[in-house]
Amino acid sequence: MRAYRFPEFAEPLYPCKDRDVIVVGGGNTAMDTVRSALRLGAKSASIYYRRTEKEMPARVEEVHHAKDEDVNFEMLVNPVEFLGDEKGNLTSVKCIRQELGEPVESGRRIPVPIKGSEFVVSCQVAIIAAGTSANPLIQSTTPGLATTKRGYISANEVTLVTSKQGVFAGGDIVTGGATVILAMGAGRKAARSIDEYLKSLKRAIKEAEKVAVN
């Protein structure tokens, strides 16, 4: 049996080879994604971001490396419609140009669409890398689990204990979008807390058994 190996085969990813790829977003994930598309053989790879480069949350070095690899940057642009053929394959994206409005409470300026500025670009692969949010199913399917106003799980910063007995949480579902390193660190904290929890539970069971025997 023949071995299917990267980069000859891009499975299980939808192949980017010889395709026009658009990545929507301006963070580190967007930079990683668009550069990976180039490595997978994309004919063109572009970043589409609704604000200016100055407002991009990606690290400066990430943006610099992407430019060095000939990634195309389209600022103050936002997709409004994905267009396809009769088979359901993506063929192009309809976008609209933006301008920055007045700052909101957070201090960031809200992008405002420019009427009549719509345009269509060729695109066979579109990847949305425009931020993360908590899964709303958590609140509706887990009674007794406290969450924040933004829907993230409330957990003790040190022990990662949640409001639900025996449940510990860490990583992006607690902090919001962050790094893999921080999530790994949270996993280590949670592992220590879980180990102590199980040991204390075991001790409690033994004590209960002694009482029952006496």
C-alpha positions in Angstrom: 0.0 0.0 0.0 1.3 3.4 -0.9 2.0 5.8 1.9 0.3 9.2 1.5 2.7 11.8 2.9 2.8 15.6 3.2 3.3 17.7 1.2 2.3 15.5 -1.8 -1.0 15.0 -0.2 -2.6 17.6 2.1 -5.2 15.3 3.8 -7.1 15.6 5.9 -7.1 19.4 5.1 -9.0 20.7 2.1 -6.1 21.0 -0.4 -4.8 24.5 -1.0 -2.5 23.6 -3.9 -2.9 25.8 -6.9 -5.8 27.6 -5.3 -6.5 31.2 -4.3 -6.7 31.2 -0.5 -8.2 34.0 1.7 -7.8 34.1 5.4 -10.2 36.4 7.3 -8.7 37.8 10.5 -5.7 39.7 11.9 -4.4 37.7 14.8 -1.5 35.2 15.2 -3.8 32.3 14.2 -4.6 34.1 10.9 -0.8 34.6 10.3 -0.1 30.9 10.9 -3.0 29.9 8.7 -2.1 32.0 5.7 1.6 31.0 5.9 0.6 27.3 6.1 -1.5 27.8 3.0 1.6 28.9 1.1 3.5 25.8 2.3 0.6 23.7 1.1 1.1 25.1 -2.4 -1.5 27.9 -2.6 -1.4 29.9 -5.8 -2.0 33.0 -3.8 -2.6 33.6 0.0 -4.2 36.7 1.3 -5.1 38.2 4.7 -8.4 40.1 4.7 -8.8 42.3 7.8 -11.5 44.8 8.6 -9.3 47.3 10.4 -5.9 48.7 9.5 -2.5 47.0 10.1 -2.0 49.2 13.2 -5.0 47.6 14.9 -4.0 44.0 14.0 -3.7 41.9 17.2 -1.0 39.6 15.6 2.6 40.0 16.8 4.7 42.4 14.7 7.2 39.6 13.9 4.4 37.4 12.7 3.2 40.0 10.3 6.8 40.7 9.2 7.4 37.0 8.4 4.1 36.8 6.5 5.1 39.8 4.3 8.5 38.2 3.7 6.7 35.2 2.3 4.7 37.3 -0.1 1.4 37.1 1.7 -1.0 39.7 0.3 -2.6 42.0 2.9 -6.0 43.6 2.3 -6.8 46.1 5.1 -10.1 47.7 5.8 -11.9 44.9 3.9 -14.6 42.5 5.1 -16.2 39.6 3.3 -20.0 39.8 3.0 -20.9 36.9 0.8 -19.3 33.6 -0.4 -20.1 32.7 -4.0 -20.0 29.2 -5.5 -20.7 27.1 -8.6 -23.6 24.7 -9.2 -21.7 22.0 -7.4 -21.4 24.0 -4.2 -17.7 24.7 -4.7 -16.4 28.1 -3.6 -15.3 30.3 -6.5 -15.2 33.8 -5.2 -15.8 36.1 -2.3 -17.8 39.4 -2.3 -16.2 42.0 0.0 -16.9 45.5 1.1 -14.4 48.2 2.0 -14.5 49.7 5.5 -13.4 52.9 7.3 -12.8 53.3 11.0 -15.5 55.0 12.9 -15.4 56.5 16.4 -13.8 54.6 19.3 -16.1 52.6 21.6 -15.8 52.0 25.3 -12.9 49.6 24.9 -11.0 52.3 23.0 -11.0 50.4 19.6 -12.5 52.1 16.6 -15.4 50.2 15.0 -15.1 49.5 11.2 -17.9 51.0 9.2 -18.8 49.7 5.8 -18.4 52.1 2.9 -21.6 52.0 0.8 -21.1 51.1 -2.8 -17.6 49.8 -2.3 -18.4 46.1 -2.8 -16.0 44.0 -5.0 -15.5 40.4 -5.9 -12.3 38.4 -5.7 -11.4 34.9 -6.9 -11.1 32.5 -4.1 -11.4 28.7 -3.9 -10.4 28.3 -0.2 -11.7 30.7 2.5 -10.6 30.2 6.2 -12.2 32.2 9.0 -9.6 33.1 11.7 -11.4 36.0 13.2 -11.3 35.2 16.9 -12.8 32.7 19.4 -15.8 32.6 21.7 -17.1 30.2 24.2 -19.3 27.3 23.1 -22.9 28.4 24.2 -23.8 24.7 24.8 -21.8 24.7 28.0 -24.3 26.9 29.9 -27.3 25.1 28.6 -26.1 21.5 29.1 -24.1 21.7 32.4 -26.3 22.8 35.3 -24.4 24.2 38.3 -21.4 25.3 36.2 -20.8 29.0 36.7 -19.8 31.0 33.7 -18.8 34.6 33.1 -20.8 37.3 31.2 -18.9 36.3 28.1 -19.8 32.6 28.5 -16.4 31.4 29.7 -16.2 28.9 32.6 -15.4 30.6 36.0 -12.5 28.8 37.7 -10.1 29.5 40.5 -6.9 30.9 39.0 -4.6 28.7 41.2 -6.5 25.4 41.6 -8.7 25.7 38.4 -11.6 24.4 40.5 -15.0 25.3 39.1 -18.4 25.8 40.8 -19.3 22.2 40.0 -17.9 19.5 42.3 -15.2 17.4 40.6 -15.0 19.6 37.6 -11.8 21.6 36.7 -11.3 23.9 33.8 -8.4 25.7 32.1 -7.2 27.0 28.8 -9.2 29.2 26.4 -12.6 28.2 27.8 -11.5 30.0 31.0 -9.2 32.8 29.8 -10.6 33.3 26.3 -8.3 33.0 23.3 -4.7 32.7 24.4 -1.6 30.6 23.7 -1.0 26.9 23.6 1.7 27.4 26.3 -0.8 28.9 28.7 -3.3 26.1 28.1 -0.5 23.5 28.7 0.3 25.3 32.0 -3.3 25.2 33.0 -3.4 21.5 32.3 -0.5 21.0 34.7 -2.2 23.0 37.4 -5.5 21.1 36.9 -3.7 17.8 37.0 -2.2 18.6 40.4 -5.6 19.8 41.7 -7.4 16.7 40.3 -4.8 14.4 41.9 -5.3 16.1 45.3 -9.1 16.0 44.9 -9.0 12.3 44.2 -6.7 11.6 47.1 -9.0 13.6 49.5 -12.0 11.8 48.1 -10.3 8.5 48.7 -9.5 9.5 52.3 -13.1 10.6 52.9 -14.4 7.2 51.6 -12.0 5.3 54.0 -13.2 7.5 56.9 -16.8 6.8 56.0 -16.1 3.1 55.8 -14.5 3.1 59.3 -17.5 4.9 60.7 -19.9 2.5 59.1 -18.0 -0.5 60.5 -18.0 0.9 64.0 
